[in-house]
Amino acid sequence: MEVHLTPEQQQELARLATDRGRDAETLAQEAITGYLEEEARFIAVVKRGDYLTHEQMGKRLERLFQS
């Protein structure tokens, strides 16, 4: 599989890789791995029905800010 990046994305990836002392390919692979792991966790939570509704989240935030 090939992934095509815009010139701007390539520049940013190269800059970030340099800042972290890695090569761009390794940094891209790490980013994709992290994304895939997080997406799998999210899908599992949704499938289990283990999430908050919009109303439930609003109530939690209200309680949080009242403290």
Secondary structure as UniProt FT lines:
FT   HELIX           7..20
FT   HELIX           24..48
FT   HELIX           54..66
//
